[in-house]
């Protein structure tokens, strides 16, 4: 039977936005989390409004090759997600998640108004179709027509207009007699400086917003844990809502009205997210920062190393214990321990990862390296989740293909649906819509059913959910390889293998299959990872641990670039014809690349099974199954 706290009791270790003690019944709960969900829709819309079309932008306006455009996009996306670790670290160590979100949103907003997002979004001619030598063949709009109206007259867009109309600030125009010159020098510096300042703001938001929402629930009660699980499911749902608007409405605006409108929508969206987030200030409970988690980790590791060398003064007694006993569920707040069922206190370190126990069982020479059992157990948890984190990187490497090669594949195909011409960059609508349909079904139908069948609180454990996503990624890569074989066969039979300027007589809907499988994999894996890291991590490290979900995405994007480079290097040396290089996608051996990713994904899944079957949950309400 749950012990309910008095209405006026406080959340120990939490404060409100005015730094006063947070009160139970007034702060936290699903109402507070709902403001986070709405802010996530707007934030993800702002981020993806331009990222979804970036690969074609770099290829058609900056005259980069398809492979270089793909690598630049994956590097940009990877940096944005990797910087989530910085946002999570700052949230845990020095600021609250509340403040980190606001600071990061302001950085992204201010940068959205600066003229360093790329100098071709105003004044440049519309996207042109390039032949395999890089020459423009046909424009989608008559270049003699006046450019579309400018967007809102913010200061940054005024400066952008001046730059875009100055020929010295634009890549040289190219025609049949003048090969296209890739953007370079100062123009290139402006482009990438803008992109990576955006990634700084995005990283801070990703590292703080999900953890901020997860903090709003009472994890000491079954109802609170179930609400938290629902929150993370709908967090992914809201990610998809923002992505849906970005890859449909915003992409259409960019392709038909001009890039300045797409950037204006991005700027407005991130600006609106700030007052929406602030509207929930009176309902939030904010975890008080408890110092750098990295300091604790390094102290335990260094103490273990030094104490293992100290054979003369070993002791089996625990030194430097905190004044109150440690809860076996390390990291739970003191007040939450009082409301939970009483449990046996931990006076000695646990048996797993025994080598770390030397940090407390052997006397340290240096008082500054004296560790508590609590700190040692916290570090053990961090080390235990790292293999799970590593096993999701290959999955995210597969997901990186959705914004790179898959978009370029679709651009060579027939993208008409009746009289409607669908921009290739809108292809992610397929996984997005599928996630939006599947997320409520999963939360309201599948989970309640599995809870009844398994008679457990979770129904489907976090690791089972992640594993199912990894299986779907294997299927997705196999499907992608088969679709590419069919696409190239159609190109050969149509006599268009050497003419990329004409669309192939095959519908782009074939590409939708790999999007659907990878989108489903993303739903299961991302939501599972977010909740897994949040619930398993010590409370003083939760924001940083949750950021590992985004860091996995970053590593996947970086790994995609590395694999593409390695594949090209190896195949250039062996066959003198790189698999993934050149201006004509029909000359690529993309199907071989997809088969390679399929094999790597299968091996990665076996690696995951090894660690997942040995993992022991530490969170309340979760059992090994």
FENHU-V349124 format. One record per pair of residues at least 12 apart in sequence whose ideal C-beta (glycine too) atoms are under 6 Angstrom apart, sorted by the first residue. I is the first residue (numbers start at 1). J is the second residue. Records with the same first field share a line. If there is no record, write none. Layout:
BEGIN
I->J + J
END
This chain:
BEGIN
2->221
3->339
5->24 + 339
7->25
9->24
10->23
11->285
12->333 + 334 + 335
13->288 + 333
14->285 + 287
15->286 + 288
17->281
22->285
27->285
28->216 + 285
30->227
31->283
32->216 + 280 + 283 + 284
33->213 + 216 + 231
35->280
36->212 + 213
37->234 + 238
38->276
39->273 + 276 + 277
40->209 + 238
41->238 + 241 + 242
42->269 + 272 + 273
43->205 + 273
44->239 + 242 + 243
45->242 + 245 + 246 + 269
46->266 + 269 + 270
47->202
48->243 + 246
49->246 + 250 + 262 + 265 + 266
50->262 + 266
52->246 + 247 + 425
53->251 + 254 + 425
54->73
55->69 + 70 + 73 + 404 + 407
58->72
60->127
61->120 + 124
62->183
63->180 + 182
64->182
66->408
67->580 + 581
70->404
71->561
73->403 + 404
74->400 + 557 + 560 + 561
75->561
76->195
77->557
78->554 + 557 + 558
79->199
80->199 + 202 + 203
81->550 + 553 + 554
82->551 + 554
83->199 + 200 + 203
84->203 + 206 + 207 + 547 + 550
85->547 + 551
86->203
87->100 + 203 + 204 + 207 + 208
88->207 + 543 + 544 + 547
89->544
91->208 + 543
92->293 + 541 + 543 + 544
93->289 + 291 + 292
94->289
96->286
97->208 + 211 + 212 + 543
98->286
100->204 + 208
101->205 + 208 + 209
104->201 + 204 + 205
105->270 + 274
107->200 + 201
108->201 + 270
109->270 + 271
111->197 + 198
112->266 + 267
113->154 + 156 + 267
114->156
115->156 + 159 + 160 + 163
116->190 + 193 + 194
117->194 + 263
118->191
119->163 + 169 + 187 + 190
121->259 + 260 + 263
122->160 + 161 + 164 + 260
123->164 + 165
125->139 + 143
126->139 + 140 + 141
129->501
131->501
132->500 + 583 + 584
134->179 + 180 + 583
135->176
137->501
148->257 + 258
151->260 + 261 + 264
152->264
171->183
206->550
207->547
210->235 + 530 + 546
211->542 + 543 + 546
213->231
214->228 + 534
215->287
220->336 + 339 + 340
222->457
225->621
230->443
232->527 + 530 + 531
233->439 + 443 + 527
236->523 + 526 + 527
237->439
240->432 + 435 + 436
243->432
244->432
247->426 + 428 + 429
248->426 + 429
250->262 + 265
251->423 + 425 + 426
255->423
290->540
293->541 + 544
296->375
297->379
300->359 + 371 + 375 + 376 + 379
303->359 + 364 + 369 + 371
304->356 + 358 + 359
307->358 + 362 + 364
308->358
310->362
313->363
314->362
315->363
316->361
318->348 + 360 + 373
320->370 + 372
322->372
325->345
326->346 + 373 + 374
328->346
330->374 + 377 + 378 + 538
331->538 + 539
349->373 + 376
353->380
356->376 + 380
359->371 + 376
360->373 + 376
378->538
385->536
387->611
389->548 + 552
391->607 + 608
392->552
393->552 + 555 + 556
394->600 + 601 + 604
395->470 + 473 + 525
396->552 + 553 + 556
397->556 + 559 + 560
398->473 + 477 + 597
399->518
400->556 + 557 + 560
402->518
406->511
407->424 + 425
408->585
409->511
410->424 + 427 + 508 + 511
411->424
412->504 + 585
413->504 + 506 + 508
414->503 + 507
415->508
430->512 + 515 + 516
431->515 + 519
434->516 + 519
435->519 + 523
438->523
447->459
456->623
457->621
458->622
461->625
462->528 + 531 + 532
463->612
465->524 + 528
466->525 + 528
468->524
469->521 + 524 + 525
470->605 + 608
472->517 + 520 + 521
473->521 + 601
474->601 + 602
475->517
476->514 + 517 + 518
477->594 + 597 + 598 + 601
478->598
479->513 + 514 + 517
480->514 + 594
481->591 + 594 + 595
483->510
484->590 + 591
485->591
490->504 + 506
491->504 + 586
497->586
500->584 + 586
529->549
530->549
533->545 + 546 + 548
534->546
535->619
536->618 + 619
564->580
567->579
568->580 + 581
579->592 + 593
END
